[in-house]
């Protein structure tokens, strides 16, 4: 039997995803029409070899780190005696090549080896990820560094792992060492938690070069979903994947319906004027109303939003229940990876750069009202705002 563990949480608690995370936790935000977490679960369940289909939600009593969390719930994970289990972060989008990782584990190392999913990034961006130095002949991980200060390797950690139950022995060793260190240092450094263990820094770093850790490299799509801008990019990746996994989710041009270009998801409850033009990379949520002559491109329109006649939405996320008036324009700046660099990843830039708001997609929180003939450009609007004029490069509080 095999199992899968999805890690949800983190020290920043979705702050980079605001104001969208004010309404729903980031893992439940809809990307390509489906909540991120549901997308991951659906991909797991479609892969028939995962027998344990019972979903359980386990909450830590405190933040224990990626390793400490699974170690705390090791009895639940090991119930039923699974031969192996996957661990994956909820804030990544990928094709999740789980069968390939299983085959790879059987072909490399022994039955007790562990596998990290890796991919290639460019040299500059690799500094923002866990970096893997491998033996090119055996794919063994020889060295692992989490977010190094200088270039180490262009192979990065994708946050998707395949473990056998033996991983808990290695985590347990770190736990015992932490307990000993805590007793020795308690007088000088105050109170610590021995249970706080990080898979990347505490486990992978120690396992590297020991013949226990291997990297399976994928050239399929992969991206983190840290900021709201990355959600639009992830939506594009998943919509494109729907051609093979869920073609029924993709809208088609039909008589009486809106004109679509490229990959578009439209919820059946949406009311859209046939003169509207949607796409590419557009996701329309439940109960959305779109009027005559509306143009939407590279955007996510969330539940209950209204786009009145001849409005235009480009590179934006329109929040739940928000209204965009007639002839209004809501536009952002794409934050896509460099198209000329095949190994470029999407940047998780800070909100401000040189004291100014970083140009990115425009985000409207829930219940935002944009009046007619107003332009909102490269701005973030917090929930429940009634605007009365145009804004550019602003955070509207």
Secondary structure by P-SEA (a helix, b strand, c coil): cbbbbbbccccccccccccccccccccccccccccaaaaaaaaaaacccccccbbbbbbbcccccaaaaaaaaccccccccccbbbbbbcccccccaaaaaaaaaaacccccbbbbbbbbbccccccccccccccccccccccccccccccccccccccccccccaaaaaaaaaaaaaaaaaaaacccccccccccccccccccccccccccbbbbbbccbbbbcccaaaaaaaaaaaaaacccccccccccccccccccccbbbbcccbbbbccbbbccbbbbccbbbbccbbbbccbbbccbbbbccbbbbccbbbccbbbbcccbbbbbbbbcccccccccccccccccccccccccbbbbccbbbbcccbbbccbbbcccccccccccccccc
